Structures are given as C-alpha cells and as structure tokens.
Amino acid sequence: MSFDSDLLQQSPDRVQHSFVLNRRELLKLVGAGMLVCAVDGQAIQESGRTQGGEAERTPHDIASWIHISPDNSVTVFTGKTEMGQNIRTSLAQQVSEELRVSMNTITMVMADTELCPFDMGTFGSRTTPQMGTELRNISAAARDLLLEKAAERFGVNRTQLVAADGTIKDQSNNRSVRYGELLQGQQLVQLIPDDPPLEPPEQWKVAGTPVAKIGGQEFVTGGHKYTSDLSRQGMLYGKVLRPSGFHATLASLDAAEAQKAANVTVVRDGDFVGVVAPDSTMATRALGTLKAKWNAPQQISEKELYDYLRKGSAGSAESGERRGRSNSHEQGSIEVGMTSADRKIESTYTVAYIQHAPLEPRAAVAEWNGDKLTVWTGTQRPFAVRDELAQAFHLPEKNVRVIVPDTGSGYGGKHTGECAVEAARLAKAAGKPVKLQWTREEEFTWAYFRPAGVIDVRAGARKDGTLITWEFHNYNSGPAAINTQYNVSNQKIQYHPTQTPPLRQGSYRGLAATANHFVRESAMDELAHAIGMDALEFRLKNISDPRLRAVFETAAKRFGWGKEKPSASHAFGIAGGFEKGGYVATCAEVAVDPKSKSVRITRVIEAWDCGPVVNPNGLKNQIEGAIVQGIGGALFEDVHFANGRILNPLFSSYRVPRFRDLPAIEVEIINRKDVPPFGAGETPIVGLAPAVANAIFSATGKRLRAMPLVPNGLQS
C-alpha cells in the first residue's frame, strides 16, 4: 500500500476514506510525536457493549486523542460524526484554543472505529458539552506538558514560559522552540488531571469566534465525497428485494430470469433477498425480474392509530426501537388542586408519525478481506454499527471497521446499521466490494420514524394567574422534556410507552421534546386565555428560573410582543422551554387567509441560551435549521399508512418545507459565559409548533390540538 506524503495536509475526507489505514500506519505516516490519553474525563467515559458483553470504555493508557508531528501539525481523533452540524470546525476551535495552535495546522480524524477512541454516538446534543469539554481538557493537559518539557530544556521556571502559535517562548530572553522540535520524535503518554488549566470563555480568542467551516468549499462545489460517491477496486452494486409490507415473510421466490443475466448474482438468506451486478442499472433491472410471494399479517391503518397507542400502553414494557420505559412524577394532589382552581382546562393532543427526510438516504460500501470487514456508511453511531456487523457475521469486533464520511444529515434517523449489514451480506456472497444505496422510497419506508403520540393534559390556575395544578400523560411519543419548568405545587406527569407500535420508530431531532413542548405550551396559552391574562405575562408569573425568564423576555422584546393587536388574518404566538441544558423562546407571526383557509408563517424570532458560544455562525445556522425543520412537523408533515404499507413514500407525496414556506427568521443568541456549555442541535426546534398553534388560535379562535396543524389548510 502506498501513501501520499502530504496526506494530512489535504482534505479530511482523504485522511479517513481514500485509504484504508490502520492507526499504526497513520501515525507512522504523520511521524513520531506526542500523544496524550484521557483517564478521568467522566463525560467521555461512557460504556458500551462488546460482543462478549464486556464494557468498552475510552482507553486509559493508550495515546488516543492528539498527535503532534515533527512538522508541528496536529492530528485530533474523535469518534463523533460530522453530519452538517459543523462540529469538525467547532471541536477544532476548542483544540486550537487550549493547545495554542493555529486552526490550519489541525486535522480532525472522526468517526473511524479503528482510528478513533470509542464513542457512544453523535446524538442527544452531547458533542459540545461532552466531547468539546473533553478535547479542551486533553489539549490543556498537552499544553501543560509541553511547557514543563520546555522548562526542562531551557533550565528555567515554567512560569516565565508561554505557549502560542504552536511554540513555547521564553519571555526572559526571547528563546523559543516549536512543539514538534521540542518533542524530537518522543512519544509521551500521560494521564489527564481532573482539573487541567482551561482558558475561561471570557478570554477565548479562537473558540467563540465565527471560524469558517472546515472543508466548506468542497461541500459547496461538490468536491466532498459522501458514501454514495465512494468507489473500491472491483466494486459491484447491490439492490435488496423489499417485502410487500411490514413483518412479511417470504413464501416463495422465482429468481430464474435474474440468474440468466450475465454477471448478476442473486443472494438469498432466509427472508433476505438481494442482487449484485456490475452497475446500478443492471442491479435494478435484475431486481425487477424477481418474482416473490410474501405472507404479511393484517395490520392497523392510520385512522386507528391514536386509539391503538393509548390502548397498547403497558407499564414498563419495552417499546420497539426506543425501548422506552414508563415513568412517573407526582407531587401534591391533582384533585385538591383542581378543586381550588378558578379556571380549568382538559384536552387531548395528538402527534403524527413523521419522516426524518435526510438529504442523503442510507448508503454503504462493504469490503471483505478474508475474515475482516470494512464498511463505509453514514451513521451517527459508528461503534454501534460495528457491533451490529460483528454480531450479524459472528466476527470479533477487532475484525470489523466502520468509517463514516462526513454525512448528509441524520436528525436522529441514522443510529442503526441495517444498510451496512445488507451491503456486507451482498459483498460476502459476491466476493467483491459492494455499494448499496437506498432509494428515497426505501428510506421513507424501511427506516424508522419519529414516534406518534397521544397526550392528555389537565390543568388549573387561580384568577391571579398562579398555576396550581398540572396533570400530563404522554402515550408512546416519549418522555423527553416531559416535566414542566413552570412553578406548580400539584403535579402528576407520566409517560406510557406503547407495547408494540404499529410502525418502526426511533430517535428524531429533539426526541419527544417537540411533542411535549407543543402540548405544554398550547395548554399554558389556553389557561392564559381562560384567565384573561397576556400569554407572556402568565408564563413569567410562573417562572422562577432566571435563564428561562431571560429567553422569554429577550424574544418578546425583539419581536415587539404586545405592540400590535392581532386580527382574524394576522396574529402572534409565543412559546418556550428547556431541554438538554438549552433554553429557548419562540415568537411566531402568522397570516391566515379566511377564503382559502391557508396559514402562512411570516416571521419567527427565537432567543436561545446554551451557555458559552463556541462558533456563533455555526450556532445560528443550527438554530435557523431547526426552525425550518420544525415548520414541516408543525404544519403539514405526516406519514400515511395502511395495513403495513407506507402510502406517501416519496417527496412528491410527503410534504416538507419549501422555499415559499420560509418566514423571516431572526435569532437572538444569549452568550452566557458564566455556565458550562450545552448542546444546541435539538432544543431550538421545540418552540416553533406551539408558537404557531397559539398564533393561529389568536387569529381564528380555533385551538388546534393535532400535529401537523394544517396539513390541508384550516378546516371548517
């Protein structure tokens, strides 16, 4: 195998994906240097399951994170995946800040199970608070070690040395030494202290600034290679035969015509059937000649969905992909609170199944080398996909490698490795590398969905606006952000998972926080209206958390809340909340056409607080993206299904936000440097739907209690 001598100075894609390097080869390529390993970083040391059941943790005594080469270039290894959230840039900024090196000297090697330390996955808005903090700790410890080594070299007290731009400088006599020169080919293994000397956010010079996206030009010009762009020597193309419906079993298969075609291989393993051919067109044609008969059980349709979800809930039973368990929070007495309330509400809300709709459908390239398997695929959890592959083919995990090219979005929808397993099956049968790309219809049918749900809410307040009782039951949607942030003395909040959901379901951006905020903030608005109090005033009266108050007040001020009266065609709504350490408040302005019954969102103001901001441009993009994505789920996204089949599995029949749907969007970021950092990928989505629903009520007097709110416009 040959390597480019300047490999690490080029695109990060080439580091990870143009060659199948192992870690030893890569470190040999970049040259000897300094390696630092983490020991006590609690945030990063999460356990997973190996094939043998042994807990897997971040290495304690292996130099796994940072490599400084003789030429002063820095290589950083992390198991996190880049899926459009710009963490390749923001993580590099935090290394640059603490290690005191230029951004252009840093190469991030990400999401490669052979090169990178174990990571649970890229989900839950954990990258910035967890991995960012850990890389800051590691970089600060590395800087500290370099200062100590330079002090020994110069024979001075380290207090007169400073680290800057990849160099240690002696301020007393202007001597200096570059990191790479200082190390002289040494490899240093060092434990990370519990409290390395971190730079406070108030003094950040690189972190906290709008650094441009690493590799941005390649994404804009089409130079970046996604999984679907990759090619291996001798590679073939695969297609998989899909059942006639969910839970179907294969009764019979006639593959005679496909087997007649030259260079076509038909693969059957139980109910799994696929074809492999020299190009994708041949594979598609061969797939079309297969004659299969399926046995599919009778299943429910969407018209029965919400009754089914409620009736199918069962205590702590595990629920499909989510394996959710029931939970309950009780305080005070609901009945006593309801008796003493001056105004009461009692309502049922529903939330539909929706798609993740990533721009890049699932794809995988699988290559076998004897009993060793390498798979390139877009996933949020490369180590979990490695485990799936190891289990599927009865391999030790050391024989499986998963590499994730920077991926075209996931939104929580790419936790699993079904496409990787399918590609590996086909490659094993064909004896050559195989690329498998799901079609949009496959993505919209055989991937999992955001869970649907039914939510009951009962609440009461006094005439003066004091919230005194709150009862909340979520069936199937999920427990994320289910607890109220408002002060209320009598509470009963429960999550009831459905034992056997009718569709495959799993994580989605924000999990159930969107559903629970939609219901909670709609109910708060309904109570405010019943009391005759302004919606913002009612919320503020029942909030003691200063950060939650701050986002509401900030959003309202920028929006001009209360300065303009609503009308039947033009009105305003407000909503807010807290999840995963982030605080959000959203104000929405809507236009309602009384003739066509159409609703259009014209303006959205969102205030956001996630602690100290690492990259303000990247953060703003994340917030704006969440608002745009939230428009679809709020207004019209809905999976239609009947008897085990998806009825709208294409963009032509599944409505997502279009350019004409976009309102004017303004984002107000509260940059709090007095608290730890929190994630920002998910929570900004949760305020949009309730703010819009509340605005629609303000205009029409109609309280919409189902998401999507207006899939076909307002109904009479």
N, C-alpha and C positions, 0 to 999 in steps of 0.2 A: 504494500500500500504506500502510495506517495502522498506528500502533503505540501501545500503552499507554505513557503517560509513566512509569508506575511498574513497568514490566515486570520489571526486575531485582530488585525487592523482593518478588516473588511466587515461586511455586513454580519450582524449576529446570526442571521439565518445560516450563513456558511459555516459558522462555528459548530452549530448544532446539527445541521441537516445535509450538508453537501458530502460529508464523510461520516462513516460510522467509526468514530474514535471511541476508545475507552478512556477512562480518566488518566491512567498511567501514560498513554500515548499523548494525550492532550497536554499534560504537564511537562512531558519531555519536549514537546513541540514549543511551548512557550518559554522553556528554560527553568533552571532551578531558581528558587526564591523562597519567600516567606509564606508560610501557611499558618492560619490561626483556626483553632477549633473552639466550639462553644460547649460549655458544660452546664451551667446553671440557669440558662435562659428559660424560665418557666413557660413563657408564652409560646416558645417554639417547640418545646419537647412534648409533643403530643404523641400518644401511642397509636399504633395501627395493628393489624393482624397479619402475621406472616402465614404462609401455607401450613406451617407446623403449629400455629397457634401462639408462637412466641411474640411478645410485644416488641414492636420495632420502634426505635427512638433515634433522634438525631445523634450522630456519633459524639462520643465524649473525648476520645483520644486520637481522632483522625483529623488531619488538617483538611477541612472540608469546605471552607467558605470563601476565603480570599487568598489570591496568589499574586505576589508582586514579582515581576520578572526583572532580569538584569537591565532591560531597556526601560525600566520604570513603568511599563504598562501594568495594569491591574485587571485581573480576571475575578469576577464575583460569581458564585454558584448559588442558585436558589431553586427550589422545587416549584415555585409559583409559576403560573402560566400567564402570558400576555394575551388578552382577548379583546383588546380595544380600549381597556381602561387606563392605559398608559403607565402601567406600573414598572415597565422596563426603565422608563425615564425617572419616575419618582423614587424608585429604590436606588438607582444610580446616584441621584441627587443626595440622598442621605449618606451613602458611602463617601461621596465626594466631600460632603460637609465635615464628616468626622475624621476621615483619613487624610484630609488636606491634600487632595489630588484633583487635577483638572478633570472635568467630565469627559473630555475627548480621549483620556487615557484609560477609561473604564470600559470593559466588555462584560456584559451580563450574559452568563450561560444559564438558561432557565429550562425547567420542566423536562429534564432528561434523567430518567431513573438510574442510569449508570454513572452519570457525572455529578448529579446534584444530591444534596442531603435529603433525607426523607421529609416529605411534607404531606399533611393530610389532604390538602387541596386548596384550590382558589375559589372560595365561597365564603358567605357569611360576613362580607365586608371586613375581613381579617387581615388583609395584606399590609395595609399601612400601620395599624396598631400593633400587629404581631411581627410580621417579617421586617417591616421598616424599622421597628424598635430594635429587633434582634441584630439587623445589619448595622445599625448605629452603634450598638454595644460592641459588636465584633470589630468594627472599624476603629472605634475609640481605643479599644484594647490594643489593636495592632499599632496605632499611632503611639500609644504609651510605650510599647516595647521598642519601637524604633527610636524614641527619644532616649530610653535607657541605654540602648546599644550605642547610640551616637555619643552619649555622655562618657561611656567607657572608652570609646575610640579617641575622643578629644581630651580625656582626662579632666573633665570639668563637672561641676554640679549641673544636673539636668535642668534646674530652674532657669539657667541662662540660655537654654536652647528653645527654639520654636520650630514647629513643623508648618510648612507652607509650600504649596505647589509641588508636592512630591519630593521635598527637600528638607533636611534638617539644617538649621542655621544656628551658628554660634554668634550671639549678638555682641559678645565682648570683643571679638577680633575679626569678624566678618568671614570666618571659616564656614564652609557648608559641605554637605555630602548628600547626594541623591539616594533615595531609598534603595534602588537596585544596586548601586555601588556599595552602599553600607552593608548590604546582606552578603555580597561576594559569593553568591551561589549557595549560601547556607539555607537550610530548611529548618524553621523554628516551629515547634509545636508548643502551644501554650494554652493553659486554661483561661477562660474568661472570668474576670471577677464579677461579683454580684452588682457592683456599682462603678462601672468604668466612668471616666471623666467626660461626660457628654456635654456638648455645646448646647446651652439653653436656647430655645426658639427665638428669644429676643435678640440673639447675636448671630442667627443664621445668615450666611452670605450666599450659599448656593441653594440649599433647601429653603423653601419659602419664596422662591423666585420663579417666574414663568419660563423655565427652560423649554426649548422646543423639543418636540417628540423625537426620540432616537429612531433613526431609520424612517422618519416621516416621508421623505422624498420617495423612497421605494414603494410605500403604500399608495401614495398619490399617483405615481407614474406606472404602477402595475409591476414593478420590479420584485416586490416581495413574493416569495414562494409559499403558498398555502399547501396543505396536504394534497389537495387535488391537482397541484402543479408539479408535484414531485415525480421523478422517474428513476427506476433502478434498471440495471443492465438485465436484459431478457425479460422485462416485466410484462405480465399479461393483465387483462382486465376482467373483472368479475361482475356478475349480477346474481341477485338472490330471488328465488321464487317466493312470493308472499302469499299467505293463506287467504281464503275467501272472507275471513272475519276473525275477530279476536278469539283466542282459545280454541281455534280449529286444529284438528289433527288430520294428517294425510292418509286418505283411504287408499288411493292408488295413483300411480304415475306412469305415463307413457312418454318415454324420452327418446323413442326410436329415431324420429326425424332429426332431433338435435344431434344425436350421436353419429348420424351420417355425415354431418358437416365436417370438413377438414379443419384440423387444429382446434376443435372445440372439445372441451372436457365437461362432462356432466358429473356433478358431485351430489351424492345423496348420503345423508347420515340421519336416520330416523325421519323426523318431520322436516329436517333442514335439506333444502334442495337449492343448488346453485349451478351456474355455468361459468366457464373460463374460456376466453378467446383472445386472439392477438390484438384486438382493438375493441373499443366500447360498442361500436355499431354492430359488429359481429356478435358480441355477447348479448346485446339487446334482442337481436333477431333470433338467436338460438333460444333465449328465454321464452320468446313468444311462441315457439313451436312446442313447448312442453304442455302436455295435457294431464292436468291433475284434477283429482276429485277430493274434496275436503269434507270432513264431518265437523260441523260447527254447532255448538249449543245455542239454544234460544236465549237471547239477552235483552235487557231493558233498552228503551229508547229515551231520548232526552225529555220527553213530556212526562216521564215517570221519575225523573232524576231526583228532585228535591224530597219527595216523599220517601224515596228509596234511601237517600243519605241519612235522613232522620231515623227511619225505622231500622236501618242497618248498623247503627252505632251500638257498640257493645263494650262498655267499661274500658279495660286496658288492652283490648285485642289489638294485635298489630295490624297495620293498615297499608297493604300494598307496598309501593316503593318507599313511602315515607316512614313506615314502621312507627307511626306516631302512637303515643300512649295518652290516655285520658289524664287530665289534671284538673285540680280544683283549688280555688282560693275563696275562703269565706271569712267575713269579718262583720261583726254586729248582727243585726236581724233585718232581713229584707222586708218581712211583713210589718214589723214595727215601723220601719222607715216609710213604707208605702202608706201606712195608716196616717202618719203625721205629715205627709207631703200635701202641699196645696195644689200642685199640678203634677199630673202623672202621664206617662206615655207607655205604650206597649205595642211593639211592632215586630214583624218578621222580615228579614232581608235575605236575598239570595245572591250568590256569586257563581258565574258560569265557568265551565272549563274553558281555558284559552291556550293557544299555542305559544311557544317561545319565539317562533318565527325568526331564527338567526339567518343572517345573510348567507352564511356558509352552511349548507347541510352537512351531515356527518360524512366523513371520508376517512379512509385508512389505506396505508400501503404496508403490506406484510411481507417479510422476507425471512426464510428459514436458512440457517447454516448448520447443517447437521441437526443436533437437538437444541440448538439455540435459535431464539426467535427475536427479531426486531420489528417493531411496529411504529410507524409514524401516524399520528392521528391527532385531531383537535379535541382535547378533553380538558376539563377543569381539574381532574384528579388522576394524573398520570400513574401514581403509585397504586391507586385502587384499580385502575385498568390493568396494570401489570399483574395484580393479584388475580383478577378475573381470567387473564390469559393463562397464568400459571395453573390455575385450578381447572380450566377447560381442557388443557392439554397434558395435565398431570406432570408438570415440569417444576423443578426447583426455581424459586424466584430469581436466583442468580443467573438463570439461563434465559430470562425474559427482559428485554429492554424496551421501554416506551419513550419515544421522543415526540415532543409537542411543538410543531412550528407555531409561531405567533398566529393566533386563530381568529377567524371572522365571527366573533361574538358567541355567547353561550347563554347568558341571562339565567343561569341555574339549570339549563337544559342539557348540559353535556357532562354530567357526573359519571355516566356509565359507559361501558366499553363494548356494547353489542356490535357495532360496526367493525371494531378492531378484531373481535373474536371471529366474526364472519369472514373477514379478509384473510385471517390466519388459517381458517379452515380451508378456504379455497386455495391458498398458497401451498398448504401442506399436500393437498390432493394433486395439485398441478406440478409440484416440484420446482416451481419458479416463483419469483416475487409477483404479487397480485395487488392491483389497486382496485378498491371498491368505493364507489361514490353513490350515496343515496340520492335519489331524485327528491324534488320538493314534495311530491306526493308521499313518498316513503317517510320523509322527515315529519310530515304533518299527520301521519297515520301511526307509525311504529315507534316513534319517540314518545316520551311521557309528557303529560300536560300539567298545567297549573291546576291544583285541585279545585273542584267546585265546592260550594258550601251553602249551608243554611244557618242563619244566625238569628236568634231570638234575643231581644233586648227589652227590659222593663226598668223604668227609672222614675224618680220623683224628685221634686225640688220645692223649696218654700217660695213664697211670693217675693222675698227679697233677693232671690237668685241663688240661694245656698243649695247646692246639690246634696241630698241627704240619703239617697238610696240608688243602688245600681246593680242590676242582675243581667248577666250576659252569658249566653250559651252558644258555642260555635260547634256545629256538626260538620266534621270532615275537613273543612278548609285548613285548619291548623292553629297552633297556639301562639305563633309569633306575634308579639306586641298585643297580646290579648288583655293584659292588665291595664286598667285606666291610670292615667297620670293626673287625673283631677282628684281633688280632695273630696272624699265621700266616706262617711262613717259606716254605712251599711252596704256591704258588697257581697255578691256571690257570682263568681266568674268561673266557668267550666268549659273545657274542650272535650268533645265526644268524637273520637275517630270512628269512621265507618269501617266495619269489619272487612268487607270485600267491595271496594269501589268499583263502579261499572267500567271505568276507563283506567288505564295505567297512569299514575300520577306521581309527581315528584317536585323537586325544588323549582322555584321560579323567583326571579328578582324580588327580594323583599319577603319571600315566603308568604305567610298568611297575614303579614303586617298590613298589606293593602286592603284585604277584606275587613280586618278588624278595625282599622282606622276609618274605612268607609262607613261602617255601621256606627261606630262610636261617635264620630264627628257629625254624622247625619242626625243621630239621636240627640246630641248636645244642641244642635241647631233647632231641632224640633222642640226641645224643652225651653230654649230661649224664646222661641216664638209663642209657646203656650203661656209663658210668664209675662210676655210683652217687653222683654229686655233685649237690647242690642246683642247680636251674636258674639262679638268680640268682648264686650263688657261682661257677659255671662261667663265666658271662659276665664277671663282674667280674675274674676271674683273667686274662682275655684282652683286657682293655680298658686302654689307656693314655691315651686321650683324656679329659681331666677333665670335659668337658661331657657326654659320653656316660655316663660313670660317674655324674655328678650326677643325670641324669634317671632312671636305673635306681634309684639309691638313694632319690631323692625319692618316686618312685611306690611302691616297695616299702614304705617307711616309712609312708606314708599308708594304703596298703592293709592293712598288718599282715601282710606276707608272712612265711610260716613259723610264724605263731602258731596256726594251726588246721590240723589234719590233713585231707587230702582223704578222700572216701569214694566209693563207687560211684554215689552220686546227687548228690554235691556236691563240686566241686573247683575248682582255681585254675590259672591260666596267666599267664605273663609273656613279653613280647616288647618289642623296642625297635629303634631305629636312627637314621639320619641321612640327610637329603636336602635339597638346596637351602638349606643353611645352618641348617636346623632340626633339633633333637634331640628325640626322643620316646621315652617308655617307657610301656607299657600293661600294666596288670594286669586280668585278667578273672576273674570268678567265674561258674560255670555250674551249672545244675541239670539233671540227667539223669533222665528218668522211665524206669525199666527196663521197664515194661509197655508204654507207648505208643511208646517209642523216641524221644520228643521231647527236644529240647535247648532250653533257655531261658537266655539271658544275664541274670543277675540284678544284677550290679554291674560297673562299669568305672571304674577310676581311671587317669587319664592325666596324666603330667608332661610339660611342654612348655617348650622353650627356643628362642626365635627372636631373642635379643638384647633391646634395649630395647623396651618395650611402648608403642605409641602410644595405643591405646584398649583398656583391659583388658576392658571389657564386650564390645566387638566381637570381640576376640581369643577370649574364652571362648566366644562364640556360634559362631565359626568352628570351634573345636576340637570342641565338642559336636556341631555339624552334621556334621563329618567322621566322628565316631564313629558317629552314627546312620546315615549313608550307608554306612559300612563294614559295618554289620550285614547289609545286604542282600546285598552281594557275598560276604561271608563265609559266610552261612548258606544262602541259597536263590535268589539272582538268577541266571538262566541263560537265554540266548537259544536257543530250539529252532528248528531249520531243516531243511528237506529240499528238495533239488533246486531251489535258487534262490528259495525262499519261506520267509518267517518264519511260524512256526506259533503263536506266542503274542504277537501284536502289540497287545494291549490290557492295561490294568491288571487286568482280570478274570482274565487268564491269565498275566500276568507279575507275580510276587510281589515287592513292595517292603516295607520295614519299615512296620509299623503301630503304633499307639499301644501295643497289647498286647505288642509285641515289645521295647519300650524298657526297658532296665535303669536302675537308679540310676546316674547319671553324676556323677563328681566330677573337676574339673580343677584341677591344681596348676601354676600358671604361675611359671617361674623368670625373673624380670625382670632380665636381665643388662645393665647399663648400661656395661659395660667393653668391649663389642664392637659392631660395626656392626649395623644392623637387618637381619633376614632375613624372607622371606615366610612366611605361615602358612596359606595357603589349601589346601594339598595334603598336606603331610607328616603332619599329625595322623591321616590315615586309615590309615596303613600298619601300625600296630601291632595293630589290632583283630583281624584274621583269625588271625594266628599265635598271639596270646594265647589266643583262644578254642579254636583247634585243640589247643594244648598243654594247656588245661584239660580238654578232652574226653578226651584221652589219659590225663591224671591220674586221671580218674574211671573210664574204661572199659578202659584198656589198649589201645585201638584208635587207631592212628596214621592219621588221615585226611589224604590227600595230594591231594585234589582240591577246588578251589573252584568251586562252592559246597560247603560241608562237609556239610550235612544238608538238601538240598532236599526230601526226603521223610521226614525223621527218620533216626535211626541205623538202618542196615541190618544184618541178622544176618550 
